[in-house]
């Protein structure tokens, strides 16, 4: 579904950039990776980098920005 969404956004809105947001204390990360807590942003980086790479293969014309929502609610650009 994600790539179909991108395809439509490119066609309809002529987008040239993708922004991805991850957040700490994520139940999906904790359950999938069997973590007791999810407070370290570096855990997310390999997955976000992988997504950036995969998007770049399918849509090399798109720029990518990756962001992390921290525990205090602030947002930091990580890629």
C-alpha positions in Angstrom: 0.0 0.0 0.0 2.9 2.4 0.8 4.3 2.3 -2.7 0.9 2.6 -4.3 0.4 5.7 -2.2 3.7 7.1 -3.4 2.8 6.4 -7.0 -0.5 8.2 -6.8 1.1 11.1 -4.9 3.7 11.5 -7.7 1.1 11.4 -10.4 -1.5 13.6 -8.8 0.6 16.0 -6.8 3.9 15.8 -8.6 5.8 15.3 -5.3 9.6 15.2 -5.3 10.3 14.4 -1.7 9.2 11.9 1.0 9.2 12.7 4.7 9.1 9.7 7.1 8.4 10.0 10.8 9.3 7.4 13.4 8.6 7.7 17.1 10.2 6.4 20.2 8.3 4.1 22.6 6.8 2.4 19.6 4.9 -0.8 20.4 5.7 -2.2 16.9 9.4 -1.9 17.4 9.2 -3.3 21.0 7.1 -6.3 19.9 8.8 -7.0 16.6 12.4 -6.7 18.0 11.5 -8.0 21.4 12.7 -4.9 23.2 11.9 -4.0 26.8 11.9 -0.4 25.9 12.3 1.7 22.8 14.1 4.9 23.9 17.2 4.8 21.7 16.8 6.4 18.3 19.7 4.5 16.9 17.5 1.3 17.0 15.3 3.0 14.3 18.0 4.2 12.0 18.9 1.0 10.2 15.2 0.5 9.4 14.8 4.1 8.2 17.9 3.9 6.2 16.6 0.6 4.6 13.4 2.3 3.7 15.3 5.3 2.2 17.3 2.9 0.1 14.2 0.9 -1.0 12.4 4.1 -2.0 15.5 5.3 -3.8 15.5 2.1 -5.9 11.9 2.3 -6.9 11.7 6.1 -7.1 15.3 7.5 -7.6 13.9 11.0 -8.4 12.5 11.4 -4.8 14.5 13.0 -2.1 14.1 11.6 1.4 14.0 13.1 4.9 13.7 11.0 8.0 12.5 12.4 11.3 12.2 11.0 14.9 9.6 12.0 17.4 11.4 12.0 20.7 9.8 11.1 24.1 9.3 14.7 25.0 7.3 15.3 21.8 10.1 17.2 20.0 10.9 16.1 16.4 14.5 15.8 15.1 15.7 15.2 11.6 17.8 12.0 11.6 18.3 11.4 7.9 
